């Protein structure tokens, strides 16, 4: 599509937003994403965009902007188009080999920090943490940055995901404290751990057809689906965690909407103290289980 050189940036972006709506995006999402793509091309922050979007587009804007719009029309997530996503106030590298970090997982981080605070009071000053299913490294890298005394073992079944996590660990200067390993659980020789965290696959296979194209067509199925009810990995993770934790250790796991009752039942077979943290939509989103 050729964009007339005499149109303003705002007009061009408005036209792109209209095309994104036609591709299936909600109107607000389309306007936001079109502006994000434009700002990416221009290298502008939001304040500069608001102040100058009525200006004429630079001569090279069209050739850089249009390919990005076409990718978004195909429903490719903006995070994959940009190759990065902000998580807990930091930029992380993301590729199609890993899930895009989501706000719900920031709740897991906040919960883990509270648990680690209690451990420090109990004089556990150098906690050993296991992150099962590290993906992009958003959890392991963030906890290493937020808790500089911690040592972390992070596992994943995907070599490509481990490569992304490694890049993020190096980029944020914590590679020396995050041991990345190709595995779906910790070996007995590694334990005990003071804290085990995980954002495992928990989408029911039966829900595959209901997912947005951004998820179903682009994010890795290995990191999304876990059996017909979404709990296959959690059923294995909980007893493994009970075996690998210290007597005062804790397990923190992100779960899907509507799964809390079933997860509580599984966890009750192995843990005495079970609670759930609710997200901003009041969904029981994070399991917290103490020995």
C-alpha positions in Angstrom: 0.0 0.0 0.0 1.4 3.4 -1.0 0.9 6.2 1.5 0.7 9.8 0.1 3.7 11.9 1.2 1.5 14.9 2.1 -0.5 13.1 4.8 0.3 13.7 8.4 1.6 11.0 10.7 -1.8 11.0 12.5 -3.7 10.5 9.3 -1.5 7.6 8.2 -1.8 5.9 11.6 -5.5 6.4 11.6 -5.7 4.7 8.2 -3.6 1.8 9.5 -5.8 1.5 12.6 -8.9 1.2 10.3 -7.2 -1.7 8.5 -6.3 -3.4 11.7 -9.9 -3.2 12.8 -10.9 -4.8 9.5 -8.4 -7.6 10.3 -10.2 -8.3 13.6 -8.7 -6.1 16.3 -10.8 -4.2 18.7 -10.9 -0.4 17.8 -9.0 0.7 20.9 -6.3 -2.0 20.4 -6.0 -1.1 16.7 -5.4 2.6 17.5 -2.9 1.7 20.2 -1.0 -0.8 18.1 -0.8 1.4 15.0 0.6 4.3 17.1 3.1 1.9 18.7 4.3 0.8 15.3 4.6 4.4 14.2 6.6 5.4 17.3 8.8 2.4 16.8 9.7 3.5 13.2 10.2 7.1 14.4 12.1 6.3 17.6 9.7 8.6 19.5 8.3 8.3 23.0 4.6 8.8 23.7 5.1 12.5 24.7 6.8 13.4 21.4 4.1 11.5 19.5 1.3 13.4 21.1 3.1 16.7 20.4 4.1 16.1 16.8 1.8 13.5 15.2 0.1 16.2 13.2 3.4 16.8 11.3 4.0 15.4 7.8 5.5 11.9 7.7 9.3 11.8 6.9 10.1 10.5 3.4 11.2 7.1 4.6 8.3 6.5 7.0 6.1 4.6 4.6 8.7 2.0 3.6 9.5 1.2 7.3 5.9 1.5 8.7 4.0 -0.5 6.2 5.8 -3.9 6.6 5.1 -3.6 10.4 1.4 -2.9 9.8 1.2 -5.9 7.4 2.6 -8.2 10.1 0.1 -6.9 12.6 -2.7 -7.3 10.1 -1.7 -11.0 10.0 -2.2 -10.9 13.8 1.4 -11.2 14.8 1.8 -9.8 18.3 3.5 -6.5 18.7 6.0 -8.0 21.1 7.2 -10.4 18.4 7.3 -7.7 15.8 9.5 -5.6 18.1 11.4 -8.6 19.5 11.0 -7.4 23.1 8.5 -6.9 25.9 8.5 -4.9 29.1 8.1 -7.0 32.2 8.4 -5.7 35.8 9.8 -2.5 34.5 12.6 -4.1 32.4 12.9 -4.9 28.7 13.2 -8.5 27.8 14.0 -10.2 24.5 11.2 -12.3 23.2 10.9 -14.5 20.1 8.3 -16.9 18.8 10.2 -19.6 20.8 8.8 -18.2 24.1 5.6 -17.0 25.5 5.1 -13.2 25.7 5.4 -12.2 29.4 2.1 -11.1 30.7 0.9 -8.9 33.6 -0.5 -11.9 35.5 3.1 -13.2 35.8 4.1 -10.0 37.5 1.7 -11.1 40.3 3.8 -14.3 40.7 6.9 -12.1 41.0 5.3 -9.9 43.7 4.2 -13.1 45.6 7.6 -14.6 45.4 9.3 -11.4 46.7 6.9 -11.5 49.7 7.8 -15.1 50.4 11.5 -14.4 50.1 11.1 -11.5 52.5 9.7 -14.0 55.1 12.6 -16.3 54.4 15.1 -13.5 55.2 13.3 -12.9 58.5 13.8 -16.6 59.1 17.5 -16.1 58.4 17.4 -17.8 54.9 19.7 -15.2 53.3 20.9 -17.1 50.3 17.8 -18.8 48.9 18.0 -21.5 46.3 15.3 -21.1 43.7 14.0 -23.4 41.0 12.1 -22.0 38.0 10.4 -24.8 36.1 9.6 -23.8 32.5 11.8 -20.7 32.3 10.7 -19.6 28.8 12.0 -16.1 28.1 13.6 -16.0 31.6 11.2 -13.3 32.8 10.7 -15.0 36.2 14.3 -16.2 36.8 16.0 -13.0 35.6 13.6 -10.8 37.5 14.0 -12.7 40.7 17.8 -12.7 40.3 17.7 -8.9 39.9 15.2 -8.3 42.7 17.0 -10.7 45.1 20.8 -10.4 44.5 21.7 -13.1 47.0 19.6 -15.8 45.4 21.0 -18.6 43.2 18.6 -19.9 40.6 18.3 -23.1 38.6 16.0 -22.7 35.6 14.7 -25.5 33.4 12.9 -25.8 30.1 12.1 -28.5 27.5 12.9 -26.2 24.6 16.5 -25.5 23.6 15.3 -22.4 21.7 13.6 -21.1 24.8 16.7 -21.6 26.9 18.7 -19.6 24.3 16.3 -16.7 24.7 16.5 -16.9 28.5 20.3 -17.0 28.3 20.3 -13.8 26.2 18.1 -12.1 28.8 20.2 -13.3 31.7 23.4 -11.9 30.0 21.7 -8.7 29.0 20.7 -8.0 32.6 24.0 -9.2 34.2 22.7 -12.2 36.1 23.9 -15.1 33.9 26.4 -16.1 36.6 23.5 -16.7 39.1 21.0 -18.3 36.7 21.9 -21.9 35.8 19.9 -22.9 32.7 19.2 -26.6 32.1 17.4 -28.6 29.5 14.9 -30.5 31.6 11.2 -30.5 32.7 12.0 -30.9 36.4 14.9 -30.7 38.8 17.2 -33.7 39.3 17.3 -35.0 42.8 21.0 -34.1 43.1 20.1 -30.4 42.8 17.7 -30.2 45.8 16.8 -28.9 48.3 15.3 -25.7 47.1 13.9 -23.0 49.3 11.5 -21.7 46.6 10.1 -23.3 43.5 8.3 -21.1 41.0 6.6 -21.9 37.7 4.4 -20.5 35.0 3.7 -23.9 33.4 1.5 -24.6 30.4 -2.1 -24.6 31.7 -4.4 -23.9 28.7 -6.8 -26.8 28.2 -6.3 -28.5 24.8 -10.1 -28.3 24.3 -9.8 -24.5 24.4 -7.3 -24.3 21.5 -10.0 -23.2 19.0 -11.2 -20.3 21.2 -7.8 -18.6 21.5 -7.0 -15.3 19.7 -4.9 -15.7 16.6 -2.1 -13.9 18.3 -1.9 -16.8 20.8 -2.9 -19.8 18.7 -0.9 -18.9 15.6 2.2 -17.4 17.1 3.0 -18.5 20.6 4.6 -21.9 21.2 2.1 -24.7 21.8 4.6 -26.5 24.1 4.3 -23.6 26.5 0.6 -23.2 26.3 -1.3 -26.5 26.4 -1.3 -29.2 29.1 -3.9 -31.9 28.4 -7.6 -31.7 28.1 -8.1 -29.8 31.4 -4.8 -27.9 31.3 -3.5 -29.5 34.5 -1.2 -32.3 33.2 2.0 -30.4 34.0 0.7 -29.1 37.3 -0.2 -32.7 38.4 3.5 -33.6 38.0 4.9 -30.3 39.3 3.2 -30.3 42.7 4.4 -33.7 44.0 7.9 -33.0 42.5 8.0 -29.7 44.3 7.0 -31.3 47.6 9.9 -33.7 47.3 12.5 -31.1 46.3 11.7 -28.3 48.7 13.3 -27.7 52.1 11.0 -28.3 55.2 10.4 -24.5 55.2 10.2 -24.2 51.4 7.4 -22.8 49.3 5.9 -23.5 45.8 4.4 -20.6 43.7 2.6 -21.5 40.5 0.6 -19.4 38.0 -2.7 -21.1 37.0 -5.5 -20.5 34.7 -8.9 -19.0 35.3 -11.3 -21.5 37.0 -8.5 -24.0 37.9 -8.1 -23.0 41.6 -10.5 -25.7 43.0 -8.8 -28.5 41.1 -5.3 -27.2 41.9 -6.2 -26.9 45.5 -7.3 -30.5 45.6 -4.0 -31.7 44.0 -1.9 -29.5 46.3 -3.7 -30.6 49.4 -2.2 -34.1 49.0 1.3 -32.7 49.4 1.2 -29.4 51.2 -0.3 -28.3 54.5 -0.7 -24.6 53.8 -2.4 -23.5 50.6 -3.5 -20.1 49.5 -4.2 -18.3 46.2 -3.4 -14.7 45.1 -6.0 -13.0 43.0 -5.2 -10.9 40.0 -6.8 -7.5 39.0 -9.8 -9.3 37.6 -10.3 -11.0 41.0 -9.3 -14.4 39.5 -7.4 -16.8 41.7 -4.3 -16.7 39.6 -1.3 -17.8 41.7 -1.0 -20.8 43.9 1.1 -20.5 47.1 1.8 -23.7 48.9 4.0 -24.0 52.0 5.4 -27.2 53.5 
